[in-house]
Amino acid sequence: MRAVFFGSPQFAVAVLRHLLQAGVEVPAVVCQPDKPAGRGNALLAPAVKVFAQQHGIAVHQPLKVRDGQLAQWLRSMDIDIAVVAAYGRILTQEVLSTPPLGCVNIHASLLPRWRGASPIARAVAAGDATTGVCLMQMDAGLDTGPVLARAQLPIEADDTTPTLEIKLAELGGALVVANLEALVARALTPTAQSGEGITYAPPLNRHDGLLDFARSATELHAQVRGLQPWPAAHFRASGDEQWKVAAEGLAVAAGSAPSGQVAKIDREHVWLGCGSGLLGVAWLQRPNRARAAAPDVLRGVRLAVGAQLVVPQDASSMP
């Protein structure tokens, strides 16, 4: 099989690696343009570009996908199929129809749940018990194409978006390789997605990380894990500062206290009241300071049991 690979972030690298190890000829990859990053705004190459260059694969980074030039370039590559994994842009029908076997996509959810750009983070933050990957025949919609194959796995209680992303990337790469022969033989049966259970996973924004302690401790536990590493879970503290909450060491316990109030402090956790239950926070980070053990942070600002640490969300002016 000769395939052009579309992908940009680290998730896609694992899928590409599986294709190469299976003997698929990949003459070129398509990824998003380099983007400025960091305080110096130095251009940062997508992870797929770095991997491709290390393996002698040509890299194509179109600024536009709807002007016809991408389809024209793809026709010149003389390929059988295009394999897509987290490319980050919606492809036109002209592009999708160019390869003889079309374009297939590895999507990191059990469609039709979590169509869109951030399915892994949304699944973790929502407290889903299971997730998985789908190999789908692409159409011009947003992850609406028929599913060719799928595989699932449980979301563990300590999974964060980064840890789950690693698992799903490997699962996705294995899924496409396991179905390569059937793809070539056109032996996979496309199954239309159900019209029920459709949810969307739009790109994350800063507000997604804002913790509302009127929710249950279990819900907040999932939200904190899902919003790592960005935008990171955070709340507005009573000193009018934005504090970040780390996922490491996070715990849930039975108990009752007013939302956002310090219920107890032990050697490892600060326990905060929630809508139901207590959320045990092990690590906190104040603005312009390093992350530190939560009990030490509270001692540093002289807050004790009974203090109202969190300003209620409806009183917050944070974006």
C-alpha positions as CSV (number, residue, x, y, z in Angstrom):
1,M,0.0,0.0,0.0
2,R,1.2,3.5,-0.8
3,A,-0.4,6.2,1.4
4,V,-0.1,9.8,2.2
5,F,-0.4,10.5,5.9
6,F,-2.3,13.5,7.3
7,G,-1.6,14.4,10.9
8,S,0.0,17.0,13.2
9,P,0.4,16.4,16.9
10,Q,2.1,13.6,18.9
11,F,-1.0,11.4,18.8
12,A,-0.6,11.1,15.0
13,V,3.1,10.2,15.3
14,A,2.2,6.8,16.9
15,V,-0.3,6.0,14.1
16,L,2.3,6.9,11.5
17,R,4.9,4.8,13.2
18,H,2.6,1.8,13.1
19,L,2.0,2.3,9.4
20,L,5.7,2.4,8.6
21,Q,6.4,-0.7,10.8
22,A,3.7,-2.5,8.8
23,G,5.5,-1.8,5.6
24,V,3.2,0.8,4.2
25,E,5.0,3.1,1.8
26,V,4.5,6.7,2.9
27,P,6.1,9.1,0.4
28,A,4.9,12.2,2.2
29,V,3.0,13.6,5.2
30,V,0.7,16.5,5.4
31,C,0.6,18.6,8.6
32,Q,-0.3,22.0,9.8
33,P,2.2,24.9,9.3
34,D,4.8,25.6,12.0
35,K,3.3,27.9,14.7
36,P,4.9,30.4,17.0
37,A,5.2,29.2,20.6
38,G,6.7,30.4,23.8
39,R,7.7,33.8,25.0
40,G,10.0,34.4,22.0
41,N,7.3,33.2,19.5
42,A,9.9,30.9,17.9
43,L,8.3,28.7,15.2
44,L,7.5,25.2,16.5
45,A,7.2,22.4,14.0
46,P,4.3,19.9,14.4
47,A,5.4,16.6,16.0
48,V,4.6,14.7,12.7
49,K,6.9,17.0,10.8
50,V,9.8,16.3,13.1
51,F,9.2,12.5,13.0
52,A,8.9,12.6,9.2
53,Q,12.1,14.5,8.7
54,Q,13.9,12.1,11.0
55,H,12.7,9.2,8.7
56,G,13.4,10.9,5.4
57,I,9.7,11.4,4.5
58,A,8.7,14.5,2.5
59,V,6.6,17.1,4.4
60,H,3.8,19.2,2.9
61,Q,2.3,22.0,5.0
62,P,-0.4,23.8,3.0
63,L,-1.7,27.1,4.3
64,K,-5.1,26.4,2.8
65,V,-7.0,23.3,2.1
66,R,-9.9,24.7,0.1
67,D,-8.2,26.4,-2.9
68,G,-7.8,23.2,-4.9
69,Q,-4.0,23.1,-4.6
70,L,-4.0,20.4,-1.9
71,A,-6.1,18.1,-4.1
72,Q,-3.9,18.8,-7.1
73,W,-0.8,18.0,-5.1
74,L,-2.4,14.8,-3.8
75,R,-3.2,13.6,-7.3
76,S,0.5,14.0,-8.2
77,M,1.5,11.6,-5.4
78,D,0.1,8.5,-7.1
79,I,-1.2,6.9,-3.9
80,D,-3.8,4.2,-3.0
81,I,-5.2,5.9,0.1
82,A,-4.8,8.8,2.5
83,V,-4.7,8.0,6.2
84,V,-5.7,10.8,8.6
85,A,-5.1,11.1,12.3
86,A,-5.6,14.4,14.1
87,Y,-4.7,16.6,11.1
88,G,-6.7,19.5,12.6
89,R,-8.5,20.7,9.5
90,I,-11.7,19.6,7.6
91,L,-10.8,18.2,4.2
92,T,-12.9,19.1,1.1
93,Q,-14.8,16.5,-0.8
94,E,-12.4,17.0,-3.7
95,V,-9.5,16.0,-1.5
96,L,-11.4,13.1,0.0
97,S,-12.2,11.7,-3.4
98,T,-8.7,11.9,-4.9
99,P,-7.1,8.6,-3.6
100,P,-8.6,5.5,-5.2
101,L,-9.4,4.1,-1.8
102,G,-10.5,7.5,-0.4
103,C,-9.4,8.9,2.9
104,V,-9.7,7.0,6.2
105,N,-9.5,8.6,9.6
106,I,-8.4,7.3,13.0
107,H,-10.7,9.2,15.5
108,A,-10.0,9.0,19.2
109,S,-13.6,8.3,20.5
110,L,-16.4,5.8,20.1
111,L,-18.4,7.7,17.5
112,P,-20.9,9.3,17.4
113,R,-19.8,10.3,20.9
114,W,-17.3,13.2,20.9
115,R,-17.1,14.3,17.3
116,G,-14.6,17.1,16.9
117,A,-11.2,18.4,17.9
118,S,-10.8,17.4,21.5
119,P,-12.4,14.0,22.1
120,I,-9.9,12.6,24.6
121,A,-10.0,15.6,26.9
122,R,-13.8,15.8,26.7
123,A,-14.2,12.1,27.5
124,V,-12.0,12.2,30.6
125,A,-13.5,15.5,31.8
126,A,-17.0,14.1,31.4
127,G,-16.2,11.1,33.6
128,D,-16.8,8.6,30.8
129,A,-16.1,5.0,31.8
130,T,-14.9,3.8,28.4
131,T,-13.6,5.3,25.2
132,G,-11.8,4.0,22.1
133,V,-10.8,4.6,18.5
134,C,-12.8,4.4,15.3
135,L,-11.4,3.8,11.8
136,M,-13.9,5.7,9.6
137,Q,-14.3,6.4,6.0
138,M,-14.2,10.2,5.8
139,D,-16.8,12.4,4.3
140,A,-17.1,16.2,4.2
141,G,-18.8,16.4,7.6
142,L,-17.2,16.8,11.0
143,D,-16.4,13.1,11.9
144,T,-19.7,12.0,10.4
145,G,-18.5,9.3,8.0
146,P,-19.3,5.6,8.3
147,V,-17.3,3.5,10.7
148,L,-15.2,0.7,9.3
149,A,-13.7,-0.7,12.6
150,R,-13.5,0.2,16.2
151,A,-11.7,-0.7,19.4
152,Q,-12.4,0.3,23.0
153,L,-10.7,0.5,26.3
154,P,-11.6,1.6,29.8
155,I,-10.7,5.1,31.2
156,E,-8.9,4.4,34.5
157,A,-9.5,6.4,37.6
158,D,-6.0,8.0,37.4
159,D,-6.0,8.6,33.6
160,T,-5.4,12.1,32.5
161,T,-5.7,13.4,28.9
162,P,-1.9,12.9,28.3
163,T,-1.9,9.3,29.6
164,L,-5.0,8.3,27.7
165,E,-3.8,9.9,24.6
166,I,-0.8,7.6,24.6
167,K,-3.0,4.6,25.0
168,L,-5.4,5.6,22.2
169,A,-2.7,6.5,19.8
170,E,-1.2,3.0,20.1
171,L,-4.7,1.5,19.9
172,G,-5.5,3.5,16.8
173,G,-2.2,2.6,15.0
174,A,-2.8,-1.1,15.7
175,L,-6.4,-0.8,14.5
176,V,-5.5,0.6,11.1
177,V,-2.7,-1.9,10.6
178,A,-5.0,-4.8,11.5
179,N,-7.4,-3.7,8.8
180,L,-4.9,-2.8,6.0
181,E,-5.5,-6.0,3.9
182,A,-9.3,-5.6,4.2
183,L,-9.0,-1.9,3.3
184,V,-7.1,-2.8,0.1
185,A,-9.6,-5.6,-0.7
186,R,-12.5,-3.2,0.0
187,A,-13.7,-5.9,2.4
188,L,-14.7,-3.7,5.3
189,T,-18.4,-3.0,5.7
190,P,-19.0,0.7,6.4
191,T,-21.5,1.2,9.2
192,A,-23.4,4.4,9.4
193,Q,-23.1,6.2,12.7
194,S,-26.2,6.2,15.0
195,G,-28.3,9.3,15.1
196,E,-28.5,8.9,18.8
197,G,-25.9,9.6,21.4
198,I,-24.2,12.3,19.3
199,T,-22.0,14.7,21.3
200,Y,-19.4,17.2,20.2
201,A,-15.9,17.9,21.4
202,P,-15.1,21.5,20.4
203,P,-11.5,22.9,20.9
204,L,-10.7,23.6,24.5
205,N,-10.7,27.1,25.8
206,R,-9.6,28.7,29.1
207,H,-13.0,28.7,30.6
208,D,-13.2,24.9,30.3
209,G,-10.7,24.6,33.2
210,L,-12.7,26.7,35.6
211,L,-13.8,24.5,38.6
212,D,-17.3,25.0,40.0
213,F,-17.3,23.5,43.5
214,A,-21.1,23.3,43.5
215,R,-20.5,20.2,41.4
216,S,-19.7,16.8,43.0
217,A,-16.2,15.9,44.0
218,T,-16.3,13.0,41.5
219,E,-17.2,15.4,38.7
220,L,-14.4,17.8,39.6
221,H,-12.0,14.9,39.9
222,A,-12.7,14.0,36.2
223,Q,-12.6,17.6,35.1
224,V,-9.2,18.2,36.6
225,R,-7.7,15.1,35.0
226,G,-9.3,15.9,31.6
227,L,-8.0,19.5,31.5
228,Q,-4.4,18.6,31.8
229,P,-2.0,20.0,30.6
230,W,-4.1,22.9,29.1
231,P,-6.0,24.9,30.0
232,A,-5.4,23.3,33.4
233,A,-8.0,23.2,36.1
234,H,-8.2,26.4,38.1
235,F,-10.3,28.4,40.5
236,R,-10.4,31.9,41.8
237,A,-9.1,32.0,45.4
238,S,-10.4,34.2,48.1
239,G,-7.4,36.5,47.7
240,D,-8.5,37.3,44.2
241,E,-5.9,35.1,42.6
242,Q,-6.3,32.3,40.1
243,W,-4.9,29.0,41.5
244,K,-4.2,25.9,39.4
245,V,-5.0,22.4,40.6
246,A,-2.8,19.5,39.5
247,A,-4.1,16.0,38.8
248,E,-1.3,14.2,40.6
249,G,-2.5,12.8,43.9
250,L,-6.0,14.0,43.4
251,A,-8.6,12.1,45.6
252,V,-12.3,11.9,46.5
253,A,-13.7,11.2,49.9
254,A,-17.1,11.1,51.6
255,G,-17.9,14.1,53.7
256,S,-19.7,17.3,53.7
257,A,-18.6,21.0,53.8
258,P,-19.8,24.2,52.1
259,S,-18.6,24.4,48.5
260,G,-15.0,25.6,48.2
261,Q,-14.4,25.6,52.0
262,V,-11.4,23.9,53.5
263,A,-12.9,20.9,55.3
264,K,-9.7,19.4,56.6
265,I,-5.9,19.3,56.0
266,D,-3.7,16.3,56.4
267,R,-0.1,15.5,55.4
268,E,-0.9,15.0,51.7
269,H,-4.1,16.8,50.9
270,V,-6.2,19.9,51.4
271,W,-9.8,18.6,51.4
272,L,-12.4,21.0,49.9
273,G,-16.1,20.9,50.1
274,C,-18.1,20.3,47.0
275,G,-21.7,19.9,46.0
276,S,-21.4,16.4,47.3
277,G,-18.3,14.7,48.8
278,L,-14.8,16.2,49.3
279,L,-12.1,16.8,46.8
280,G,-8.6,16.1,48.1
281,V,-6.1,18.3,46.3
282,A,-2.4,17.3,46.7
283,W,-0.7,20.1,44.6
284,L,-1.6,23.7,44.0
285,Q,0.0,26.5,42.1
286,R,-0.4,30.2,42.8
287,P,0.2,32.9,40.1
288,N,3.9,33.3,39.2
289,R,5.0,30.6,41.7
290,A,6.1,27.0,41.3
291,R,3.7,24.2,42.0
292,A,3.8,23.1,45.6
293,A,2.2,20.6,48.0
294,A,-1.3,21.9,48.8
295,P,-0.9,21.8,52.6
296,D,2.3,23.9,52.3
297,V,0.5,26.5,50.1
298,L,-2.3,27.0,52.6
299,R,0.2,27.3,55.5
300,G,2.1,29.9,53.4
301,V,-1.1,32.1,53.1
302,R,-2.3,31.3,56.7
303,L,-5.5,29.5,55.7
304,A,-6.8,26.9,58.0
305,V,-9.7,24.5,58.3
306,G,-13.0,26.4,57.9
307,A,-11.5,29.0,55.5
308,Q,-13.4,29.8,52.3
309,L,-10.7,29.1,49.8
310,V,-12.7,29.2,46.6
311,V,-14.8,32.2,45.4
312,P,-18.1,30.8,44.0
313,Q,-18.0,30.6,40.2
314,D,-21.0,32.9,39.7
315,A,-19.0,35.6,41.5
316,S,-15.9,35.1,39.3
317,S,-14.9,37.6,36.6
318,M,-12.4,35.2,35.0
319,P,-12.9,34.7,31.3
